[in-house]
Structure formats: C-alpha cells, structure tokens
Amino acid sequence: MPRKGGAAPLAFGRCIPTDENKASKNMHARIVFPSDDSAINSVSADAANAPVEYFSLQGVRVTRPAAGQVVIRRQGADATKVVF
C-alpha cells in the first residue's frame, strides 16, 4: 500500500449495526505513520539478565543439579558445560 504524506487509507467492507432496526453505518479508517523510521533496526538482549537453565548431557532439563553433576548451563544465547 503506497503512502502519501505519511498517511495510508484503510478500506474494508464492514458495516456495524447501530440499533435493533438493523440500521448500519459505514466505518472508515486512516493509518498515519509519524516518519519513515518506523521499523525496528535491531533487537538486543542482555544475556546477564537472562534466566539460567540447566540440562543433562542427554538434553533433559534439570531443575536442581546435584553436587558434582556435569550439566549444560544456558543463559541467553550462551551455553557452557559445567560441574555443579
């Protein structure tokens, strides 16, 4: 849909009944874009604040690793093998 002057018309075929006599009114809408920079350029996550998850070497989630157990520790996009 091409934009002209920051606005784009929105057309749809829907009538809304306004009373019990089945009278209706047409609905019109207009979308206004504040600027050409309305897209998201990048998304970053703070890995330090991501929750930590533990998995066994078979890939099964472990809620409470036992002392001395070898597990995979995942936090955000980082995964390391550790002895708990």
C-alpha positions as a printed NumPy array, in Angstrom:
array([[  0.   ,   0.   ,   0.   ],
       [  1.72 ,   3.252,  -1.068],
       [  1.912,   6.043,   1.447],
       [  1.216,   9.681,   0.606],
       [  2.13 ,  12.383,   3.072],
       [  2.602,   9.92 ,   5.911],
       [ -0.95 ,   8.529,   5.724],
       [ -2.387,   5.391,   4.178],
       [ -6.12 ,   4.816,   3.653],
       [ -7.565,   1.592,   5.02 ],
       [-10.574,   0.18 ,   3.2  ],
       [-12.714,  -2.688,   4.425],
       [-16.208,  -3.933,   3.701],
       [-17.781,  -3.986,   7.143],
       [-20.968,  -2.324,   8.348],
       [-21.757,  -2.081,  12.036],
       [-25.442,  -2.332,  13.138],
       [-26.287,   0.666,  15.315],
       [-29.736,  -0.363,  16.597],
       [-32.347,  -3.122,  16.6  ],
       [-33.769,  -1.891,  13.251],
       [-30.609,  -3.174,  11.574],
       [-29.599,   0.33 ,  10.535],
       [-25.898,   0.499,   9.924],
       [-23.148,   2.977,   9.39 ],
       [-20.046,   2.664,   7.259],
       [-16.718,   2.541,   9.035],
       [-13.672,   4.319,   7.62 ],
       [-10.147,   4.363,   8.968],
       [ -6.852,   6.028,   8.168],
       [ -3.397,   4.942,   9.325],
       [ -0.874,   7.726,   9.918],
       [  2.848,   6.963,  10.008],
       [  4.808,   9.549,  12.032],
       [  8.001,   9.175,   9.978],
       [  9.82 ,   6.874,   7.578],
       [ 11.845,   5.474,  10.507],
       [  9.013,   3.337,  11.855],
       [ 10.82 ,  -0.011,  11.522],
       [ 12.888,  -1.745,  14.187],
       [ 16.516,  -1.858,  13.113],
       [ 17.876,  -4.253,  15.727],
       [ 16.993,  -6.093,  18.902],
       [ 19.47 ,  -6.894,  21.625],
       [ 19.043,  -8.897,  24.787],
       [ 21.058,  -8.501,  27.931],
       [ 22.453, -12.017,  28.479],
       [ 23.486, -11.155,  32.035],
       [ 19.81 , -10.731,  32.98 ],
       [ 18.58 , -13.83 ,  31.121],
       [ 17.37 , -16.729,  33.284],
       [ 19.795, -19.62 ,  33.826],
       [ 18.694, -23.095,  32.73 ],
       [ 20.437, -26.418,  33.338],
       [ 20.317, -29.52 ,  31.124],
       [ 21.761, -33.012,  31.444],
       [ 24.224, -34.22 ,  28.805],
       [ 21.258, -36.024,  27.21 ],
       [ 19.419, -32.698,  26.808],
       [ 16.869, -33.202,  29.58 ],
       [ 16.114, -30.094,  31.635],
       [ 17.415, -30.328,  35.207],
       [ 15.702, -28.111,  37.785],
       [ 18.196, -28.703,  40.628],
       [ 21.552, -30.174,  39.609],
       [ 23.203, -32.387,  42.237],
       [ 26.644, -31.559,  43.594],
       [ 29.296, -32.969,  41.253],
       [ 26.837, -33.457,  38.366],
       [ 28.05 , -32.433,  34.901],
       [ 25.399, -30.237,  33.285],
       [ 24.99 , -27.789,  30.433],
       [ 24.338, -24.275,  31.738],
       [ 22.432, -21.999,  29.345],
       [ 21.938, -18.286,  29.923],
       [ 20.581, -16.334,  26.981],
       [ 22.464, -17.447,  23.851],
       [ 25.489, -18.747,  25.806],
       [ 25.821, -22.412,  26.784],
       [ 28.687, -23.971,  28.751],
       [ 29.368, -27.384,  30.242],
       [ 29.977, -27.134,  33.99 ],
       [ 30.366, -29.339,  37.047],
       [ 27.753, -28.224,  39.525]])
